Structures are given as structure tokens and as C-alpha cells.
Amino acid sequence: MAKLKITQIKSGIGYKQNQKETLRSLGLKRMHDSVVQEDRPEIRGMINTVPHLVQVEEVD
């Protein structure tokens, strides 16, 4: 299964509470943090909630 590298590129300050919680659920705690997650529909849904705050790359 493919993996996604998700990097937080912008702070969650000033955005809605659910967007801040989505960043936390993805495992991101501060700017320039990166996590590798499985490419699943649940993760894609979280990414679609905060596309303006994260950068997504596909990794092997």
C-alpha cells in the first residue's frame, strides 16, 4: 500500500478548532513536522479538511 508524507507548512493559529484537531489527529504538532501515514480514505479525508495547512507527497 502507498504511503503519504504529510508536512505541516502553516500554523493552525487563527483557524477553526476542528482544523487544529485534525492536524493533531494526523500526528502534526508544530510547523515543519512531517509524518508518514498509509494512503487510506480516512487519512485522505483529514488532508482534505486542512489542505491549506499541509503539503502531501507520495513516498515508497
Wavefront OBJ file of the C-alpha trace (Angstrom):
o trace
v 0.000 0.000 0.000
v 1.212 3.518 -0.800
v 2.359 5.868 1.911
v 1.935 9.618 2.197
v 4.421 12.030 3.740
v 2.419 14.860 5.289
v 4.234 18.048 6.299
v 2.663 20.951 8.162
v 3.601 24.116 6.258
v 1.421 26.656 8.065
v 0.354 27.225 11.659
v -3.116 26.292 12.839
v -3.421 29.523 14.836
v -6.414 31.541 13.728
v -8.219 28.599 12.135
v -11.253 26.678 13.361
v -10.923 24.270 16.269
v -11.791 21.238 14.110
v -8.885 22.074 11.779
v -6.470 22.262 14.727
v -7.772 18.913 15.965
v -7.348 17.407 12.506
v -3.677 18.415 12.496
v -3.270 16.711 15.877
v -5.067 13.593 14.617
v -2.658 13.405 11.707
v 0.225 13.486 14.218
v 1.422 17.016 13.465
v 2.347 19.181 16.435
v 4.259 22.148 15.022
v 5.274 23.746 11.755
v 7.603 21.721 9.529
v 6.711 18.493 11.348
v 6.396 15.527 8.989
v 4.642 12.197 9.421
v 4.285 9.184 7.150
v 0.790 7.699 7.010
v -0.833 4.926 4.992
v -2.831 6.156 1.991
v -6.315 5.362 3.309
v -9.661 7.090 2.782
v -9.709 8.291 6.419
v -6.316 9.983 6.054
v -7.311 11.498 2.693
v -10.421 12.947 4.339
v -8.326 14.569 7.072
v -5.969 16.004 4.442
v -8.957 17.440 2.555
v -10.020 19.222 5.748
v -6.707 21.123 6.021
v -5.200 21.327 2.502
v -4.121 24.934 3.108
v -2.025 23.903 6.143
v -0.258 20.781 4.859
v 1.870 19.576 1.968
v 1.452 15.966 0.820
v 3.974 13.793 -1.028
v 3.752 10.141 -2.013
v 6.682 8.030 -0.782
v 7.698 4.411 -1.293
l 1 2 3 4 5 6 7 8 9 10 11 12 13 14 15 16 17 18 19 20 21 22 23 24 25 26 27 28 29 30 31 32 33 34 35 36 37 38 39 40 41 42 43 44 45 46 47 48 49 50 51 52 53 54 55 56 57 58 59 60
